[in-house]
C-alpha cells in the first residue's frame, strides 16, 4: 500500500471517528436523560441502538458505504466463533459464580420467575430451577438478546474498532474498550444498572476493567472472522446468560460487590481479565469482511500482539 493511499485511509478514518464519537456522546446524553426523567427502562433499547444509528449517519454523511460492517456470515470460521460465543459466557459464569457459591461470598438461591416459573413446578429443587433458567438464557434469551446487542456491535465493532485501526490509533482494542466502558458510566452513576451495588465509584471502576477485558474477546471474534455476527452472538449470549442465568441465583449482603452486580463485581471482572489474556494469545488476523485477506502488517516485527493492541 502506497504512503499516499495509507495517508488517505488514515485521514478518512479520523474524520469518521470524529463524527461518530460526537454523535455517540450526544445520543448517549439524550437517552440517559430520557431514562432518568421517565424511569422507563425501555429506553435502554434505544440507547443501545443509538450506537448503530450513529455509525449509519456517519457512513451516510461521509459517503463511506456499508460493505465493511460486515453482515456476511463468513462460513466455518464464523461458525467456530459463534460456538465460542455461546460457550464463553457459560465458562465465565461457572468460574466466577462457582467461586462465590463455594466460598460463601454469595448464597445459591435460584428463584423461579417469568418463563422459568411457568415451566418448573413450585416445589422444584433449586438446582433444577437454576438449570432451567440457564438453558432458557442460553437459547431463547440469547436469540432475543441479539436484537439489542446488534445495536451496539454494529457501532462498536462494526465501525469504531476498524476506524481506530485504520486511523493508526495506538492500542486500538484497548482504546475501543475504554470508550465502550465510558459509554456505560452515566447509566451506572445514575443507578439505572447495578443499582444494588453499595459503592457506586467502585462499580464504575470494576465495570471499566470488565469492559476492557471483554472488548479484547469480542474484538478478536470480529477481526478473525471479518463478520459482525460472532460479536453480536457473543454479546447477546453474555448478557443473557450472566444476567438471566447466573445473577438471579446469587444473593447475600456482600453478593453485589463480589458477584451479583455482574460486570461491576470483583469476581466477574477478575474472570473476564483471565479470559481476555487466554483468548488474546498469539497474533491476530485483521479482516474487515469474511472474504478479505488478512490485513495484518507484512513484517513480523510490525504485527501487533493483542495485549499491545490489535
C-alpha positions in Angstrom: 0.0 0.0 0.0 1.5 3.4 -1.0 2.2 6.0 1.6 -0.3 8.4 -0.1 -3.0 5.8 0.0 -2.3 5.0 3.6 -2.5 8.7 4.5 -5.8 8.9 2.7 -7.2 5.9 4.6 -5.9 7.3 7.9 -7.4 10.8 7.3 -10.7 9.4 6.3 -10.8 7.1 9.3 -10.0 10.0 11.6 -12.8 12.1 10.2 -15.2 9.2 10.6 -14.1 8.8 14.3 -14.7 12.5 15.0 -18.2 12.4 13.5 -19.1 9.0 15.1 -17.9 9.8 18.6 -19.7 13.2 18.5 -23.0 11.5 17.6 -22.4 8.8 20.3 -21.8 11.4 23.0 -24.9 13.4 22.1 -27.2 10.4 21.7 -25.9 8.9 25.0 -26.8 12.2 26.8 -30.3 12.2 25.2 -31.2 8.6 26.1 -29.7 8.8 29.6 -31.8 11.9 30.2 -34.9 10.1 28.9 -34.1 7.1 31.2 -33.6 9.3 34.3 -36.6 11.6 33.6 -39.2 8.9 32.7 -37.9 5.9 34.6 -38.9 3.8 31.6 -36.2 1.2 31.1 -37.4 0.5 27.6 -35.3 3.5 26.6 -32.3 1.2 27.2 -33.1 -0.5 23.9 -33.0 3.0 22.2 -29.7 3.7 23.9 -28.1 0.5 22.6 -29.3 1.2 19.1 -28.2 4.8 19.1 -24.7 3.5 18.7 -25.6 1.7 15.4 -27.6 4.8 14.3 -24.5 7.0 14.9 -22.4 4.7 12.7 -25.1 4.8 10.0 -25.4 8.6 10.0 -21.6 8.8 9.9 -21.4 6.5 6.9 -24.1 8.4 5.1 -22.6 11.9 5.8 -19.1 10.9 4.8 -20.3 8.6 2.0 -18.3 5.6 3.3 -20.7 2.8 2.4 -21.7 -0.2 4.4 -19.7 -3.1 3.0 -17.2 -3.3 5.8 -19.8 -3.7 8.6 -19.9 -6.7 7.6 -23.3 -8.6 7.6 -21.9 -11.5 5.6 -21.6 -14.6 7.9 -18.2 -16.0 6.8 -18.6 -19.8 6.8 -16.8 -22.2 9.1 -14.5 -19.6 10.7 -17.6 -17.7 11.8 -19.4 -20.8 13.0 -16.5 -21.6 15.2 -16.5 -18.2 16.8 -20.3 -18.3 17.2 -19.9 -21.6 19.1 -17.2 -19.9 21.2 -19.6 -17.0 21.8 -22.2 -19.4 23.3 -19.7 -21.3 25.5 -17.6 -18.4 26.7 -20.3 -16.8 28.9 -21.0 -20.2 30.5 -17.4 -20.6 31.4 -17.2 -17.1 32.8 -20.4 -17.7 34.8 -19.4 -21.2 36.2 -16.0 -20.0 37.3 -16.9 -16.6 38.9 -20.3 -17.6 40.4 -19.0 -21.0 41.3 -16.2 -19.5 43.4 -18.7 -17.2 45.1 -21.0 -20.1 46.0 -18.3 -22.4 47.1 -16.6 -19.8 49.3 -19.8 -18.4 50.8 -19.3 -15.0 49.3 -22.8 -15.4 47.9 -25.7 -17.8 48.6 -27.0 -20.2 45.9 -30.7 -19.1 45.9 -32.2 -19.5 42.4 -35.7 -18.2 42.1 -38.3 -19.2 39.5 -39.5 -16.1 37.7 -41.2 -15.4 34.4 -40.9 -18.2 31.9 -39.0 -20.4 34.3 -41.9 -20.2 36.8 -44.2 -21.4 34.1 -42.1 -24.4 33.3 -40.8 -25.8 36.6 -43.1 -26.9 39.5 -43.4 -24.8 42.6 -41.6 -27.4 44.7 -38.7 -27.9 42.2 -35.2 -28.3 43.7 -33.0 -25.1 43.5 -30.6 -26.8 41.1 -33.5 -27.6 38.7 -34.7 -24.0 38.8 -31.1 -22.9 38.1 -30.5 -25.2 35.2 -33.9 -24.5 33.5 -33.2 -20.8 33.8 -29.7 -21.2 32.4 -31.0 -23.3 29.5 -33.6 -20.6 28.6 -31.0 -17.9 28.9 -28.6 -19.8 26.6 -31.2 -20.3 24.0 -34.3 -18.1 23.9 -32.7 -15.3 25.8 -29.7 -15.2 23.5 -31.9 -15.1 20.4 -33.9 -12.2 21.7 -30.7 -10.6 23.1 -29.3 -10.3 19.6 -32.0 -7.7 18.8 -30.4 -5.3 21.3 -26.8 -6.4 21.2 -26.8 -5.8 17.4 -27.4 -2.1 18.1 -24.1 -1.8 20.0 -22.0 -4.2 17.9 -22.9 -2.6 14.6 -21.4 0.6 16.0 -18.6 -0.6 18.3 -17.1 -3.5 16.4 -18.7 -2.8 13.1 -17.4 0.8 12.9 -15.4 2.1 15.8 -12.8 -0.7 16.0 -12.0 -0.8 12.3 -11.7 3.0 12.2 -9.4 3.1 15.2 -7.1 0.6 13.4 -7.3 2.5 10.0 -6.6 5.8 11.8 -3.4 4.4 13.3 -4.6 4.9 16.9 -2.1 3.1 19.3 -3.6 0.1 21.0 -6.9 0.3 19.2 -8.6 -2.6 21.0 -7.7 -1.1 24.4 -9.0 2.3 23.3 -12.2 0.7 21.9 -12.8 -1.0 25.3 -12.2 2.2 27.2 -14.7 4.1 25.0 -17.2 1.2 25.4 -16.8 1.3 29.2 -17.1 5.1 29.4 -20.3 5.0 27.4 -21.8 2.9 30.2 -20.7 5.1 33.1 -23.7 7.6 33.0 -26.2 4.8 33.5 -24.1 3.3 36.3 -23.7 6.6 38.1 -27.4 7.3 37.6 -28.3 4.0 39.3 -30.0 2.7 36.2 -27.9 -0.5 36.2 -26.1 -2.3 39.1 -28.3 -0.3 41.4 -27.8 -2.8 44.3 -24.0 -2.1 44.3 -23.2 -0.3 47.6 -20.3 1.7 46.3 -21.0 3.5 43.1 -17.4 4.6 42.2 -16.2 1.1 42.8 -18.9 -0.2 40.5 -17.7 2.2 37.7 -14.1 1.2 38.2 -14.7 -2.5 38.2 -17.1 -2.2 35.2 -14.4 -0.4 33.2 -12.0 -3.3 33.9 -14.7 -5.8 32.7 -15.5 -3.8 29.6 -11.8 -3.5 28.5 -11.3 -7.2 29.1 -14.4 -8.2 27.2 -13.5 -5.9 24.4 -10.4 -7.9 23.6 -12.5 -11.1 23.3 -15.3 -9.5 21.1 -12.7 -7.7 19.0 -10.9 -10.9 18.2 -14.2 -12.5 17.2 -14.8 -9.6 14.8 -11.3 -9.4 13.3 -10.7 -13.1 12.9 -13.9 -13.7 11.0 -14.5 -10.4 9.2 -18.2 -10.7 10.2 -20.3 -8.8 12.7 -22.4 -11.8 13.6 -20.0 -13.6 16.0 -19.6 -10.4 18.1 -23.4 -9.9 18.2 -24.0 -13.5 19.3 -21.2 -13.3 21.9 -22.5 -10.0 23.3 -26.1 -11.3 23.4 -25.2 -14.6 24.9 -23.1 -13.0 27.6 -25.8 -10.5 28.6 -28.5 -13.2 28.7 -26.5 -16.0 30.4 -24.8 -13.9 33.1 -27.7 -11.5 33.7 -30.6 -14.0 33.2 -29.0 -17.3 34.1 -26.4 -16.8 36.9 -27.1 -13.5 38.6 -30.7 -14.4 39.8 -29.2 -17.4 41.6 -26.8 -15.4 43.8 -27.8 -13.4 46.9 -26.4 -12.2 50.2 -25.3 -8.9 51.8 -21.9 -9.0 50.1 -23.1 -10.5 46.8 -23.3 -7.3 44.8 -19.6 -6.4 45.4 -18.4 -9.9 44.7 -20.7 -11.4 42.1 -24.4 -10.4 41.6 -23.6 -6.9 40.2 -22.1 -8.9 37.3 -19.6 -6.8 35.3 -19.4 -4.4 38.2 -18.5 -7.2 40.6 -15.0 -8.3 41.5 -15.1 -12.0 40.7 -16.7 -11.5 37.3 -14.2 -8.8 36.4 -11.2 -11.0 37.5 -12.6 -13.9 35.5 -13.0 -11.7 32.4 -9.4 -10.5 32.7 -8.1 -14.0 32.8 -10.3 -14.9 29.9 -9.1 -12.0 27.9 -5.5 -13.0 28.5 -6.2 -16.6 27.3 -8.2 -15.6 24.3 -5.8 -12.9 23.2 -2.8 -15.1 22.9 -0.9 -15.3 19.6 -1.0 -12.9 16.6 -4.4 -11.8 15.4 -5.8 -11.7 11.9 -7.3 -8.4 10.6 -10.3 -8.9 8.4 -12.9 -6.3 7.7 -15.1 -8.7 5.7 -15.2 -12.5 5.5 -13.7 -12.8 2.1 -10.9 -10.3 2.7 -7.3 -11.4 3.0 -5.6 -10.9 6.3 -4.7 -7.1 6.6 -2.1 -7.6 9.3 1.2 -5.8 8.7 3.5 -7.9 6.5 6.6 -7.6 8.7 6.5 -9.9 11.7 8.1 -7.0 13.8 5.1 -4.8 12.9 2.4 -7.4 13.6 0.5 -6.3 16.7 0.1 -8.7 19.5 -3.3 -8.4 21.2 -2.3 -7.1 24.6 -0.3 -4.4 23.0 -3.3 -3.5 20.8 -4.8 -5.2 17.8 
